[in-house]
């Protein structure tokens, strides 16, 4: 595929963390969130994605506070979160810790009272009667018209504002496939000329990898949800994973068990996956791709967070899964996982998923019991299994021959790294 932009080095084996500023703390602002940055760094996070930081339209507002995704300006800050200086300080604090900050960019639509509606009504899609329209069933936004060259130019100028003024490190592009790919190409060329950035697309259209570094693994997530409902087999999940191998070289998929949409509309990972939530989380960190942790998963947060109203995360003290995610983050950056090949291993149980990640002598073995059965015995045979390994969660060492039997309870996950 032509014109694929090289992914910036620091994003290649990165762990992504999505921050929902409104619900993160009782204060719900940048300054309160900034206090968590050292903790996130310690947990192994590399990139923090902030949900939209722009002001929210009043007209058509849903709930008491509205959707982050219905903006009234592309170059102002949501004063709920603080000032532009608070935001700049947050970015500087992140950078001082070696963290990167990307912001959510909503290019397909604006809120109903965005200032462009008055200044440039011709920049929007209209129906026969000349009314603003929205094609995707969202009540609080209206669609922009990408046939208008002037709008495109101002949109890109707005994106550049956040790079030059605030020193952000990239964009997570909302519903990227609803916006023409040639726009994103121009945007990337112009924005990367200011500073090389990381680009994440909320979409699953292969062609968008001509521009974007990472795209969503929606199909994988939907198959796992159907698998839980016993509508799909592990083989169906494998077929989706196999389809991802046909993507352009160096492109990655974003794997997750929760994000803002999933949590609010479909339920927390525990609601969706039950006792398999952690096993699927292990998968997201050990398969080839980029793992995402959503606000509160390290707590863990087991409630659906309201989308349009204040609904703060109730943090556990201490955070029960912080060590779990720290161990996985460290492993994700290891040679075998960051740079290795993937080998799916045959198991005697159709609902036990086992695979090896390998780069030269570095080997990682992952076994996930995705069945409802306890005390499942699994025979694993592979030449690369021979040698000394450590369980990344317990820290215990093991000496394996090329053939080993493992026993797992329902929802259990075993991860061994060669030493």
C-alpha positions in Angstrom: 0.0 0.0 0.0 1.4 3.3 -1.0 1.9 6.5 1.1 1.9 4.7 4.5 3.5 7.1 7.0 6.1 5.5 9.3 4.9 5.1 12.9 6.8 7.3 15.3 9.3 5.2 17.3 7.9 5.8 20.8 4.4 4.5 19.8 5.6 1.1 18.5 5.3 -0.9 21.7 3.3 1.6 23.7 0.5 1.1 26.2 -2.4 3.5 25.7 -4.5 4.9 28.5 -7.8 6.7 27.9 -8.6 9.5 30.4 -12.2 10.5 31.0 -11.5 13.8 32.8 -15.1 14.5 33.9 -15.5 11.2 35.7 -11.8 10.8 36.8 -12.2 12.7 40.1 -14.8 14.6 42.1 -13.2 17.9 40.7 -13.3 16.5 37.2 -10.6 18.8 35.9 -7.1 18.7 34.4 -5.3 19.6 37.7 -6.9 16.7 39.6 -6.1 14.3 36.8 -2.4 15.5 36.6 -1.9 14.1 40.1 -2.4 10.6 38.7 0.3 10.9 36.0 3.2 9.6 38.1 1.0 6.6 39.1 0.1 5.9 35.4 3.8 6.2 34.4 4.7 3.6 37.1 1.9 1.3 35.8 3.7 1.2 32.4 1.4 3.6 30.5 3.2 5.4 27.6 0.5 7.5 25.9 -2.5 9.2 27.6 -5.5 9.8 25.3 -7.7 12.6 26.6 -11.3 12.5 25.5 -12.3 15.8 23.7 -11.0 18.9 25.7 -13.1 21.3 23.6 -16.2 23.1 24.9 -19.6 21.4 24.6 -22.6 22.9 22.8 -25.5 24.1 24.9 -28.1 23.7 22.1 -29.3 20.1 21.9 -27.3 19.1 24.9 -28.0 15.6 26.2 -28.1 15.2 30.0 -26.9 18.0 32.3 -23.4 18.3 30.9 -23.7 17.0 27.4 -21.4 14.9 25.2 -17.7 15.7 24.8 -18.2 14.8 21.1 -20.6 17.8 20.4 -18.2 20.7 20.3 -18.9 24.4 20.1 -15.3 25.4 19.1 -12.2 23.5 17.8 -9.7 25.9 19.4 -11.1 26.7 22.9 -10.9 24.6 26.1 -13.8 23.1 28.0 -13.9 25.4 31.1 -15.3 22.5 33.1 -11.8 21.1 32.9 -9.9 24.3 33.7 -8.0 26.9 31.6 -5.8 26.6 28.6 -2.9 27.1 30.9 -4.1 24.2 33.1 -4.1 22.0 30.0 -0.6 23.2 28.9 0.6 22.4 32.4 -0.9 18.9 32.2 1.0 18.3 28.9 4.2 19.6 30.4 3.9 17.4 33.4 3.3 14.4 31.3 6.3 15.2 29.1 8.5 15.6 32.2 7.6 12.0 33.2 8.3 10.7 29.6 4.6 10.3 28.9 2.9 11.4 25.6 -0.5 13.1 25.4 -2.9 12.7 22.4 -6.3 14.4 22.1 -9.6 13.2 20.7 -10.4 14.9 17.4 -14.0 14.9 16.3 -13.8 16.0 12.6 -17.0 14.5 11.2 -19.5 16.7 13.1 -19.9 19.6 15.5 -22.4 20.5 18.1 -25.6 22.4 17.1 -24.3 25.8 18.2 -20.7 25.6 17.0 -19.7 29.1 16.0 -19.3 27.9 12.4 -23.0 27.4 12.2 -23.4 31.2 12.2 -20.2 32.2 10.5 -20.0 29.6 7.8 -23.3 27.7 7.5 -22.2 26.6 4.0 -19.5 24.4 5.7 -22.2 21.9 6.8 -24.2 19.3 5.0 -27.8 20.5 4.3 -31.1 18.8 3.2 -33.3 20.1 0.4 -34.9 22.6 2.8 -31.5 24.0 3.7 -31.5 22.5 7.3 -28.4 21.1 8.9 -28.4 17.3 8.9 -26.8 14.3 10.7 -26.6 10.9 9.0 -25.7 8.6 11.9 -28.6 8.9 14.4 -26.9 11.2 16.9 -29.3 13.8 18.3 -26.8 16.4 19.4 -24.5 16.9 16.4 -24.6 18.0 12.7 -22.4 16.9 9.8 -19.6 18.9 8.2 -19.3 19.0 4.4 -15.9 17.8 3.3 -16.5 19.0 -0.3 -15.8 22.5 1.1 -12.1 23.2 0.7 -12.1 26.3 3.0 -13.6 24.2 5.9 -10.9 21.6 5.5 -8.2 24.3 5.7 -9.6 25.8 8.9 -10.0 22.3 10.4 -6.4 21.5 9.8 -5.4 24.9 11.2 -7.3 24.1 14.3 -5.5 20.8 14.7 -2.1 22.6 14.3 -3.1 25.0 17.0 -3.0 22.2 19.6 0.4 21.2 18.4 2.0 24.6 18.3 0.3 26.1 21.4 0.1 23.1 23.7 2.7 20.6 22.3 0.4 17.6 22.1 1.8 14.4 20.6 -1.0 13.1 18.4 -4.6 12.5 17.7 -7.2 9.9 18.3 -9.6 10.5 15.4 -13.3 9.9 16.3 -15.2 7.9 13.7 -12.4 8.4 11.3 -14.0 6.5 8.5 -16.9 9.0 8.2 -14.3 11.6 7.1 -12.7 11.3 3.6 -9.3 9.6 3.7 -7.7 12.3 1.5 -8.6 14.9 4.2 -6.7 12.8 6.8 -3.7 12.5 4.5 -3.5 16.2 4.1 -4.0 16.7 7.8 -1.2 14.3 8.6 1.3 15.8 6.2 0.6 19.3 7.5 0.5 18.4 11.2 3.5 16.1 11.1 5.5 18.9 9.4 5.0 20.9 12.7 6.0 17.9 14.9 5.9 14.1 14.1 2.8 12.7 15.8 1.0 9.5 16.6 -2.3 8.9 14.8 -5.0 6.5 16.0 -8.2 5.9 14.0 -11.5 4.9 15.5 -12.4 2.8 12.5 -11.7 -0.6 10.9 -11.2 0.2 7.3 -7.9 -1.2 6.1 -7.3 1.7 3.6 -7.2 4.1 6.5 -3.8 2.6 7.4 -2.4 4.6 4.5 -2.5 7.5 6.9 -3.1 6.1 10.5 -0.7 4.1 12.6 -3.3 2.1 14.6 -7.0 1.3 14.0 -9.7 -0.2 16.3 -10.1 -4.0 16.6 -13.9 -3.7 16.6 -14.4 -7.0 14.9 -12.3 -8.9 17.5 -14.3 -7.2 20.3 -17.7 -8.0 18.8 -16.6 -11.7 18.2 -15.5 -12.0 21.9 -18.9 -10.6 23.1 -20.7 -13.1 20.8 -18.4 -15.9 22.1 -19.5 -15.1 25.7 -23.1 -15.5 24.6 -22.1 -18.8 22.9 -23.0 -17.5 19.5 -19.4 -17.8 18.3 -16.5 -20.3 18.7 -12.9 -19.6 19.5 -12.3 -20.5 15.8 -14.4 -17.5 14.8 -12.3 -15.2 17.0 -9.1 -16.7 15.3 -10.5 -16.0 11.9 -10.8 -12.3 12.8 -7.3 -12.3 14.2 -6.1 -13.9 11.0 -7.8 -11.2 8.9 -5.7 -8.6 10.7 -2.5 -10.3 9.5 -3.5 -9.0 6.0 -3.1 -5.4 7.1 -0.2 -3.3 5.7 3.2 -3.9 7.3 3.8 -2.1 10.6 0.1 -1.2 11.1 -1.3 -2.2 14.4 -4.8 -2.9 15.9 -6.1 -1.4 19.1 -7.3 -4.1 21.5 -9.3 -3.3 24.6 -11.9 -4.8 27.0 -13.4 -1.3 27.9 -13.4 2.2 26.6 -15.8 5.2 27.1 -18.4 3.9 24.6 -18.3 0.3 25.7 -18.4 1.1 29.4 -21.3 3.6 29.2 -23.5 1.9 26.6 -22.7 -1.8 26.7 -21.4 -2.2 30.3 -18.2 -2.6 32.1 -15.8 -5.5 31.1 -17.3 -7.5 34.0 -20.8 -7.0 32.8 -19.7 -8.1 29.3 -17.2 -10.8 30.0 -17.9 -12.0 33.6 -15.1 -14.0 35.0 -13.2 -13.9 31.7 -12.6 -10.2 31.9 -9.0 -10.5 33.1 -8.2 -13.3 30.6 -9.3 -11.1 27.7 -7.3 -8.2 29.2 -4.2 -10.5 29.2 -4.9 -11.2 25.5 -5.0 -7.4 24.7 -1.5 -7.0 26.1 0.2 -10.1 24.7 -1.2 -10.4 21.1 0.4 -8.2 18.3 -1.2 -4.8 18.6 -1.6 -1.9 21.0 -3.4 -2.4 24.3 -5.8 0.2 25.8 -6.7 0.7 29.5 -9.7 2.8 30.2 -10.1 5.1 33.2 -10.7 3.0 36.3 -9.9 -0.4 34.9 -7.0 -0.6 37.3 -9.3 0.0 40.3 -11.3 -2.0 39.0 -14.3 0.1 38.1 -17.3 -2.2 37.8 -20.0 0.4 37.1 -21.3 2.0 33.9 -20.2 5.6 34.0 -22.9 8.1 32.9 -22.1 9.7 29.6 -23.8 13.0 29.8 -23.8 13.7 33.5 -21.3 13.8 36.4 -20.6 10.2 37.7 -17.2 10.0 39.3 -15.2 6.8 39.4 -15.2 5.2 42.8 -11.5 4.4 43.2 -10.4 1.4 45.4 -7.6 2.1 47.8 -5.2 0.4 47.1 -6.0 -0.2 43.4 -6.6 -3.9 43.1 -5.4 -4.3 39.5 -2.5 -1.9 39.3 0.1 -4.7 39.7 -1.8 -6.8 37.1 -1.6 -4.0 34.5 2.0 -3.1 35.5 3.1 -6.7 34.9 1.3 -6.8 31.5 2.7 -3.4 30.5 6.3 -4.5 31.2 5.7 -7.7 29.2 4.2 -5.8 26.3 7.4 -3.9 25.8 9.5 -7.1 25.9 11.3 -8.3 22.8 9.0 -11.3 22.2 5.8 -9.4 22.4 6.9 -6.0 20.9 8.8 -7.5 18.0 8.0 -11.2 17.9 6.1 -13.6 15.7 2.9 -15.3 16.9 2.2 -19.0 16.9 -1.2 -20.3 17.9 -0.8 -23.6 19.7 -3.2 -26.6 19.5 -5.0 -27.4 22.8 -7.2 -30.4 23.7 -10.0 -28.0 24.8 -11.8 -26.0 22.1 -12.3 -23.1 24.6 -8.7 -22.9 25.8 -6.6 -20.4 23.8 -2.9 -20.8 23.8 -0.2 -19.1 21.8 3.5 -18.3 21.8 5.1 -15.0 21.0 8.8 -15.4 20.0 11.7 -13.2 18.9 15.0 -15.2 18.5 15.6 -16.8 21.9 12.9 -14.7 23.7 9.7 -16.6 24.2 6.4 -15.8 25.9 3.7 -18.5 26.4 0.1 -17.5 27.0 -2.7 -19.9 28.0 -6.3 -18.6 28.6 -9.1 -20.8 29.9 -12.1 -19.2 28.2 -14.3 -22.1 29.0 -16.8 -22.3 31.9 -15.0 -25.5 33.1 -12.7 -25.7 36.1 -9.6 -27.8 36.5 -9.1 -28.1 32.7 -5.9 -29.9 31.9 -4.1 -28.8 28.8 -1.2 -30.4 27.0 1.2 -27.9 25.4 3.9 -29.2 23.1 6.5 -27.0 21.4 10.2 -27.0 20.9 10.4 -23.4 22.1 8.9 -24.4 25.4 12.1 -26.1 26.5 14.1 -24.1 29.1 13.6 -21.7 32.1 10.5 -19.6 32.4 9.0 -17.2 34.9 5.3 -16.6 35.6 5.0 -12.9 35.1 2.3 -12.5 37.8 3.7 -14.7 40.6 7.3 -14.2 39.8 7.9 -18.0 40.3 10.4 -19.8 38.1 9.7 -23.0 36.2 11.8 -25.4 34.1 9.9 -26.7 31.1 10.5 -29.6 28.7 9.1 -29.4 25.2 5.9 -31.0 26.5 4.0 -29.8 29.6 0.6 -30.2 31.1 -1.1 -27.2 32.7 -4.3 -27.1 34.8 -6.5 -24.0 34.8 -9.8 -23.0 36.5 -12.4 -21.2 34.4 -11.2 -17.7 33.5 -7.6 -18.5 34.5 -4.7 -17.1 32.6 -1.1 -18.3 32.6 1.7 -16.2 31.2 5.3 -17.4 31.2 8.3 -15.5 29.9 11.6 -17.2 29.1 14.6 -16.2 31.3 
